[in-house]
Amino acid sequence: MQWIVVFAVIAAWWFAVTLLTEQIVRPLQTLSNVVAALREDDYSFRARGGRRNDALGDLALEINALASMLQGQRAGALEAMALVERVMSSMQSPVLAFDPNGRLKLLNEAAEHAFGLKKGLALHQGAHELMLDYLLETADDGVLSLGATQQTTRWVVKRSGFRLRGIPHTLFVLSDVSVALREEERVAWERLIRVLGHEINNSLAPIKSIAGSLRDRLAALPLGATEHEDFERGLEVIANRAESLNRFLQAYRQLMGLPAPALARFPLAGLVRQAAALETRLTVVDLGGPSIMVMADADQIQQALINLLRNAAEAALGPDTRSDVEPLVDIGWELDGAEIVLAIRDNGPGLLNEANLFVPFYTTKPDGTGIGLVLVKQIAEGHQGSVRLKNRSDGTGCVVEFRIPYRHEA
């Protein structure tokens, strides 16, 4: 009987321990696993069998509710981040963010293009390694210039702070103000030329009139043949220079009054051939390109090409070109993404001063007016395009890239 009693007690104890394990230890272990999963950002685990009015059951239900709430918040955060990335990728303004240590944490496609970065390689790199120290030093509403001398883009920098996982970051948003500044510059030149034209014309008219009157009265004066010839030559110089200066002013007035482009479809190949045929001092080599229809102002584009081909021919035929090299000018075009790129090359001496190429009044030619390249630039920008001159990398000379958008619509 004693052994039977002992065995019964042991069995009862074992049953109680087993029941305790099933009712307390295992639920606690399950809840521990759920909490561990939450700590690892895994919100898929749930505790089963939770009931109200039971301590462990209430705890299990509350942990399940917490997991559901965190899962919903995470889904919302992912959707918000996806929306932010979509908005950033579609923005034309460069956007960058740096952590307190100056490491790049965020950038969009516009920033990749503006700063020449690759997202996969640039993220988590320091500003010093990326050579962006100057950006971190730029004040809020400061102006930043990027790009080559001819195609400098000016940006207004907006700085703001935000926290990511509790860590403060600095956000940079850049706004392109180049177009507005160029328009202000154009208006300033227009005002200057209007004032200069008015004042100079007021002087040219009487100068030219007086020179003509003096030439008419010159024959009646008692002068020798040599003196008469000297006076005649001097008065002719005065009249010719007055007329030349008048033509100079009229050319600038035409430049400032360039109308908006009248867009129409035309084959690019035919227009290039016509422009090349107008340069008679040498044979322009037509390298050709894809057969495409262009939506642009044919007259303005042709005028731009004529000016560029004239400059290229003058460079190739100029006195600074090597005498053992045959003068060469060629033209071709290609599609570069959404742009048409017309390239004109020459084998002249190349560019010596790129900074003043598009400055009105600036010219290196004795009889130049300094409006040729300025007119080309205005035509390109009127078509939402650009023009750039650079020295050739495949030999001596210069290459001009005239870019305009490739529009498909009729």
C-alpha positions in Angstrom: 0.0 0.0 0.0 2.9 2.4 0.8 4.4 1.8 -2.7 1.0 2.3 -4.2 0.6 5.6 -2.3 4.1 6.8 -3.3 3.5 5.9 -6.9 0.2 7.7 -6.9 1.8 10.8 -5.3 4.6 10.8 -7.9 2.1 10.4 -10.7 0.0 13.2 -9.4 3.1 15.4 -9.1 4.2 14.6 -12.6 0.7 15.3 -13.9 0.7 18.7 -12.1 4.1 19.6 -13.5 3.0 18.6 -17.0 -0.1 20.6 -16.7 1.8 23.6 -15.4 4.2 23.3 -18.3 1.4 23.2 -20.8 -0.6 26.0 -19.2 2.3 28.5 -18.3 5.8 27.6 -19.6 4.9 26.9 -23.2 2.7 30.0 -23.6 5.5 32.1 -22.1 7.9 30.5 -24.5 5.6 31.3 -27.4 5.2 34.9 -26.3 9.0 35.1 -26.0 9.4 33.9 -29.6 6.8 36.5 -30.8 8.6 39.3 -28.9 11.9 38.2 -30.4 10.4 38.2 -33.9 9.1 41.8 -33.3 12.6 42.8 -32.3 13.9 41.5 -35.6 11.2 43.4 -37.5 9.3 40.2 -38.4 5.7 40.9 -37.7 4.3 37.6 -39.1 4.3 35.6 -35.8 1.2 35.5 -33.6 0.5 33.8 -30.3 -2.4 31.3 -30.5 -5.1 30.4 -28.0 -5.3 33.6 -26.2 -8.4 34.2 -24.1 -9.7 37.1 -22.1 -10.0 37.0 -18.4 -6.8 35.0 -18.2 -3.5 36.6 -17.4 -1.5 34.8 -20.1 -4.3 35.0 -22.5 -4.7 38.8 -22.1 -0.9 39.1 -22.5 -1.0 37.0 -25.7 -3.9 39.1 -27.2 -2.1 42.4 -26.4 1.2 41.2 -28.0 -0.8 40.1 -31.0 -2.4 43.5 -31.2 1.0 45.2 -30.9 2.4 43.0 -33.7 -0.6 43.9 -36.0 -0.2 47.6 -35.2 3.6 47.5 -35.9 2.9 45.5 -39.1 0.5 48.2 -40.3 2.9 51.0 -39.4 5.7 49.2 -41.3 3.5 48.8 -44.4 2.5 52.5 -44.2 6.2 53.5 -43.8 7.1 51.4 -46.8 4.3 52.9 -48.9 5.3 56.4 -47.8 9.0 55.7 -48.7 8.0 54.3 -52.1 6.0 57.4 -52.7 8.9 59.6 -51.6 11.3 57.8 -53.9 8.8 58.0 -56.8 8.4 61.8 -56.2 12.2 62.3 -55.9 12.9 60.3 -59.1 10.5 62.5 -61.0 11.8 65.8 -59.6 14.0 67.9 -61.9 15.7 69.4 -58.9 18.7 67.6 -57.4 18.0 66.3 -53.8 20.7 65.0 -51.5 20.8 64.2 -47.8 23.9 63.7 -45.5 24.2 62.3 -42.0 26.0 64.1 -39.1 29.3 62.5 -40.3 28.9 63.9 -43.8 28.1 60.6 -45.4 25.7 60.6 -48.3 22.4 58.9 -47.4 20.0 60.0 -50.1 20.1 61.3 -53.7 17.8 61.2 -56.7 18.4 60.9 -60.4 18.7 64.6 -61.0 21.4 64.8 -58.3 23.3 61.9 -60.0 23.3 63.8 -63.3 24.1 67.2 -61.8 27.1 66.0 -59.7 28.2 63.1 -61.9 27.5 60.4 -59.3 26.3 56.8 -59.4 23.8 55.9 -56.7 25.1 52.4 -56.0 28.7 53.7 -55.5 28.0 57.1 -53.9 25.6 56.1 -51.1 27.3 55.9 -47.7 30.4 57.6 -49.0 31.7 60.7 -47.3 31.3 64.2 -48.8 35.1 64.6 -49.0 35.5 61.3 -50.9 32.7 62.5 -53.3 34.3 66.0 -53.6 31.1 67.6 -52.3 32.6 69.5 -49.4 31.6 72.8 -51.1 28.0 71.7 -51.0 28.0 71.1 -47.2 29.6 74.6 -46.8 27.0 76.3 -48.9 24.6 78.4 -46.8 20.8 78.3 -47.1 19.6 80.2 -50.1 23.2 80.3 -51.4 24.0 80.2 -55.1 26.1 77.3 -56.4 27.6 77.1 -59.9 28.2 73.8 -61.6 29.4 72.7 -65.0 31.8 73.8 -67.7 32.4 77.5 -68.4 30.1 77.6 -71.4 27.3 75.6 -69.8 27.5 76.7 -66.2 24.3 75.9 -64.3 23.5 78.0 -61.3 21.5 76.6 -58.4 19.9 78.1 -55.4 20.6 75.7 -52.4 17.9 75.1 -49.8 19.0 73.4 -46.6 16.7 71.8 -44.0 17.0 69.2 -41.3 15.2 66.0 -40.6 15.6 62.9 -38.4 15.9 59.4 -39.7 15.7 56.7 -37.0 16.3 59.4 -34.5 19.6 60.6 -36.1 19.6 64.2 -37.5 20.3 64.6 -41.2 20.7 67.6 -43.5 18.6 67.7 -46.7 19.8 69.7 -49.7 17.3 70.7 -52.5 18.8 72.6 -55.5 16.7 74.8 -57.7 17.9 75.7 -61.2 17.9 79.5 -61.7 20.1 79.5 -64.8 17.2 80.2 -67.2 15.9 83.1 -65.1 19.4 84.6 -64.8 20.1 84.2 -68.5 16.9 86.0 -69.3 17.8 88.8 -66.9 21.2 89.0 -68.6 19.5 89.1 -72.0 17.2 91.9 -70.9 20.2 93.8 -69.5 22.0 93.5 -72.8 18.9 94.6 -74.7 18.6 97.7 -72.6 22.3 98.5 -73.0 22.1 98.1 -76.8 19.0 100.2 -77.0 20.7 103.0 -75.1 24.0 102.7 -77.0 22.1 102.5 -80.3 20.1 105.7 -79.5 23.2 107.7 -78.5 25.4 106.5 -81.3 22.8 106.9 -84.0 22.3 110.5 -82.8 26.0 111.1 -83.5 26.4 109.0 -86.6 23.7 110.8 -88.6 25.3 114.3 -88.4 28.8 112.8 -88.8 27.8 111.1 -92.0 25.9 114.1 -93.2 28.8 116.5 -92.5 31.3 114.1 -94.2 29.1 114.1 -97.3 28.8 117.9 -97.4 32.5 118.4 -97.0 33.2 116.0 -99.9 30.8 118.0 -102.1 32.6 121.3 -101.2 36.1 119.8 -101.4 36.3 120.4 -105.2 35.8 124.1 -104.8 38.6 124.6 -102.3 42.1 125.8 -103.5 44.0 122.7 -102.6 46.8 120.9 -104.4 46.3 117.4 -105.8 48.0 115.7 -102.8 46.1 117.7 -100.2 42.8 117.1 -102.1 43.5 113.3 -102.2 44.3 113.2 -98.5 41.1 115.1 -97.6 39.1 112.8 -99.9 40.6 109.7 -98.4 40.0 111.0 -94.8 36.4 111.9 -95.5 35.8 108.5 -97.2 37.2 106.7 -94.1 34.8 108.7 -91.9 31.8 107.9 -94.0 32.7 104.2 -94.3 33.3 103.8 -90.6 30.0 105.5 -89.8 28.2 103.2 -92.2 30.0 100.2 -90.7 29.1 101.2 -87.2 25.5 101.6 -88.2 25.4 98.1 -89.7 27.0 96.9 -86.4 24.2 98.4 -84.4 21.5 97.1 -86.7 22.9 93.6 -86.4 22.6 93.8 -82.6 19.1 95.1 -82.8 18.2 92.1 -85.0 19.8 89.8 -82.4 17.8 91.3 -79.5 14.6 91.1 -81.5 14.9 87.3 -82.3 11.3 86.0 -82.5 10.1 82.9 -80.9 10.6 79.8 -83.0 7.8 78.8 -85.4 7.8 75.0 -85.0 7.2 72.9 -88.1 8.3 69.4 -89.2 11.1 69.1 -91.7 13.8 66.5 -92.7 17.0 67.3 -90.9 19.3 65.9 -93.7 18.0 68.3 -96.3 18.5 71.3 -94.1 22.0 70.3 -93.2 22.9 69.8 -96.9 21.5 73.3 -97.7 23.5 74.9 -95.0 26.7 73.1 -95.9 26.3 74.1 -99.6 26.3 77.8 -98.7 29.9 77.6 -97.4 31.9 78.0 -100.6 35.4 78.6 -99.3 35.9 74.9 -98.7 33.9 71.7 -99.1 32.0 70.8 -96.0 32.0 67.0 -95.5 28.5 65.8 -94.7 28.9 62.8 -92.3 25.1 62.3 -92.2 23.1 60.7 -89.5 19.8 58.9 -88.8 16.9 59.8 -91.1 14.6 61.8 -88.8 12.0 64.6 -89.0 12.7 67.6 -86.8 10.1 69.7 -85.1 11.7 73.1 -85.0 12.0 76.5 -86.8 13.8 75.6 -90.0 14.9 79.1 -90.7 16.4 79.7 -87.3 18.2 76.3 -87.2 19.6 76.9 -90.7 20.9 80.3 -89.6 22.6 78.8 -86.6 24.2 76.1 -88.7 25.4 78.7 -91.3 27.0 80.8 -88.5 28.7 77.7 -87.0 29.9 76.4 -90.4 31.3 79.9 -91.2 33.2 80.0 -87.9 34.6 76.5 -88.5 35.7 77.4 -92.0 37.4 80.6 -90.9 39.2 78.6 -88.2 40.3 75.9 -90.6 41.4 78.5 -93.2 43.0 80.9 -90.7 46.6 81.9 -90.5 47.2 79.9 -87.2 46.3 76.6 -88.8 49.2 74.3 -89.7 50.3 74.8 -93.2 50.9 71.0 -93.8 47.3 70.1 -93.0 44.5 70.4 -95.5 41.6 72.6 -94.1 38.7 70.4 -93.0 35.2 71.0 -91.8 32.6 68.3 -91.3 29.1 68.0 -90.0 27.0 65.1 -88.7 24.2 64.4 -86.3 22.9 61.7 -84.0 20.2 61.0 -81.5 21.3 61.2 -77.8 18.3 60.1 -75.8 15.6 62.7 -76.2 18.0 65.2 -78.0 19.3 65.7 -81.5 23.0 66.5 -81.4 24.5 68.3 -84.5 28.3 68.2 -84.4 30.5 70.5 -86.5 34.2 69.8 -86.4 37.2 71.7 -87.9 41.0 71.2 -87.8 41.9 74.8 -86.9 44.0 76.0 -84.0 41.2 75.3 -81.4 39.8 77.4 -78.6 42.0 79.7 -76.6 39.5 81.6 -74.5 36.3 79.7 -73.8 35.0 82.1 -71.1 34.0 84.9 -73.6 32.6 82.9 -76.5 29.0 83.8 -75.8 29.6 87.4 -74.5 28.1 90.0 -76.8 30.5 92.5 -78.4 33.4 90.0 -77.8 35.3 88.9 -81.0 38.8 87.8 -82.0 38.3 88.7 -85.7 39.3 92.1 -87.0 36.0 92.5 -88.9 33.8 90.5 -86.5 30.8 91.8 -84.7 30.7 89.3 -81.9 27.0 88.3 -82.5 27.4 85.1 -84.4 27.8 82.7 -81.5 25.4 84.8 -79.3 22.7 84.4 -82.0 23.4 80.6 -82.2 23.0 80.3 -78.4 19.7 82.3 -78.5 18.4 80.0 -81.2 19.4 76.9 -79.3 17.9 78.1 -76.0 14.7 79.3 -77.9 14.3 75.6 -78.8 15.0 74.4 -75.2 18.4 73.3 -76.4 22.0 74.2 -75.9 25.3 74.8 -77.7 28.8 74.0 -76.6 32.2 74.4 -78.1 35.2 72.4 -77.0 38.6 71.4 -78.3 38.7 68.1 -80.1 40.2 65.1 -78.3 40.9 63.3 -81.5 43.2 65.9 -83.0 43.7 69.6 -83.4 40.7 71.9 -83.9 37.3 72.5 -82.3 34.0 70.6 -82.2 30.6 72.3 -81.7 27.7 70.4 -80.3 24.3 72.0 -81.1 21.6 70.2 -79.2 17.8 70.5 -79.6 15.0 68.3 -78.2 13.7 65.5 -80.5 10.0 66.1 -80.6 7.8 63.4 -82.1 4.5 65.3 -82.3 3.3 66.7 -85.5 
